[in-house]
Amino acid sequence: MAIKHLSPELLNERRKQAVKLRLDGHTVAVASQQTGLSAPTVSAAWKAFREGGWAAVPVKPRGRLKGQANVLGTDVQALLWQALYQEPRNSLLHLAPGWSSAGLAEWLSTQHGVVLSQRAIEHWWEAQGLKHKPWKLEYLTNSHLANNYLAKQRSQEGRWFRSAVAPVFTKLKDADQRWQGGVRRVARPSGSVYQIYLHGPRGRLLMRCFKKPPKAQDYLAVFDALNSSGAAALVFHGALLSASPEVTDWLAQQPAFWLVPVPADFTLTI
């Protein structure tokens, strides 16, 4: 069972169980397998025990609790921004393409003992202007490409979809190999935030944030993480990446990664 499906009470019981296994001499990997917790969660519980005893092992529920308004405390919001500004890692500590709401929830729990639901995080994204919605390019399967809304249009967007997107997407059998994303500036009272956003299967949103416009290496970190899972295609909007020698050189060396730029003047349907 994933952490996002555990109640705070059950999570704490699993954390205590993991500590007992570590006290018995079992490795983090074994404790993780037997408790169903990720390795970082087991390590965090073990570290809490060593520093504060059994009283420090349970996580303290903070943030938006059931029945409360959709408002997070300033300390929790600061932690969320801290995470979004740093490179995301998955449960195996490998670099991830971006932060998902599940990834942020686990990071808060393991690193700071904050229990916050994915829904609460997504509400916060929306309040901060970070919840980008996917275009009508998702939910595609090979048999349905021809029935896609854009595929039937005689507009510039329709011709672009048929000539640039459909040929790439038909090479990829699985929906989780087809991504869409982009970069945009989000205006906030405290200053602009630059967001790289990604939408995977069923429109699942991932993101990274920057205080300044992303550099070539920032884009390549995202592309590398996507490419590490196998063949992938990314329809991308908002950056003229063909003008970057670093990006074009990297793409030339990736036979199973396709980057499909969205023309800047196109308006895609959400």
Rosetta blueprint (number, residue, H / E / L):
1 M L
2 A L
3 I H
4 K H
5 H H
6 L L
7 S L
8 P H
9 E H
10 L H
11 L H
12 N H
13 E H
14 R H
15 R H
16 K H
17 Q H
18 A H
19 V H
20 K H
21 L H
22 R H
23 L H
24 D L
25 G L
26 H L
27 T L
28 V H
29 A H
30 V H
31 A H
32 S H
33 Q H
34 Q H
35 T H
36 G L
37 L L
38 S L
39 A H
40 P H
41 T H
42 V H
43 S H
44 A H
45 A H
46 W H
47 K H
48 A H
49 F H
50 R H
51 E H
52 G H
53 G L
54 W H
55 A H
56 A H
57 V L
58 P L
59 V L
60 K E
61 P E
62 R L
63 G L
64 R L
65 L L
66 K L
67 G L
68 Q L
69 A L
70 N L
71 V L
72 L L
73 G L
74 T H
75 D H
76 V H
77 Q H
78 A H
79 L H
80 L H
81 W H
82 Q H
83 A H
84 L H
85 Y L
86 Q L
87 E L
88 P L
89 R E
90 N L
91 S L
92 L L
93 L L
94 H L
95 L E
96 A L
97 P L
98 G L
99 W E
100 S L
101 S H
102 A H
103 G H
104 L H
105 A H
106 E H
107 W H
108 L H
109 S H
110 T H
111 Q H
112 H H
113 G L
114 V E
115 V E
116 L L
117 S L
118 Q H
119 R H
120 A H
121 I H
122 E H
123 H H
124 W H
125 W H
126 E H
127 A H
128 Q L
129 G L
130 L L
131 K L
132 H L
133 K L
134 P L
135 W L
136 K L
137 L L
138 E L
139 Y L
140 L L
141 T L
142 N H
143 S H
144 H H
145 L H
146 A H
147 N H
148 N L
149 Y L
150 L H
151 A H
152 K H
153 Q L
154 R L
155 S L
156 Q H
157 E H
158 G H
159 R H
160 W H
161 F H
162 R H
163 S H
164 A H
165 V H
166 A H
167 P H
168 V H
169 F H
170 T L
171 K L
172 L L
173 K L
174 D L
175 A H
176 D H
177 Q H
178 R E
179 W E
180 Q E
181 G E
182 G E
183 V E
184 R E
185 R E
186 V E
187 A L
188 R L
189 P L
190 S L
191 G L
192 S L
193 V E
194 Y E
195 Q E
196 I E
197 Y E
198 L E
199 H E
200 G L
201 P H
202 R H
203 G H
204 R L
205 L E
206 L E
207 M E
208 R E
209 C E
210 F E
211 K L
212 K L
213 P L
214 P L
215 K L
216 A H
217 Q H
218 D H
219 Y H
220 L H
221 A H
222 V H
223 F H
224 D H
225 A H
226 L H
227 N H
228 S L
229 S L
230 G L
231 A L
232 A E
233 A E
234 L E
235 V E
236 F E
237 H E
238 G L
239 A L
240 L L
241 L H
242 S H
243 A H
244 S L
245 P H
246 E H
247 V H
248 T H
249 D H
250 W H
251 L H
252 A H
253 Q L
254 Q L
255 P L
256 A L
257 F E
258 W E
259 L E
260 V E
261 P E
262 V L
263 P L
264 A L
265 D L
266 F L
267 T L
268 L L
269 T L
270 I L
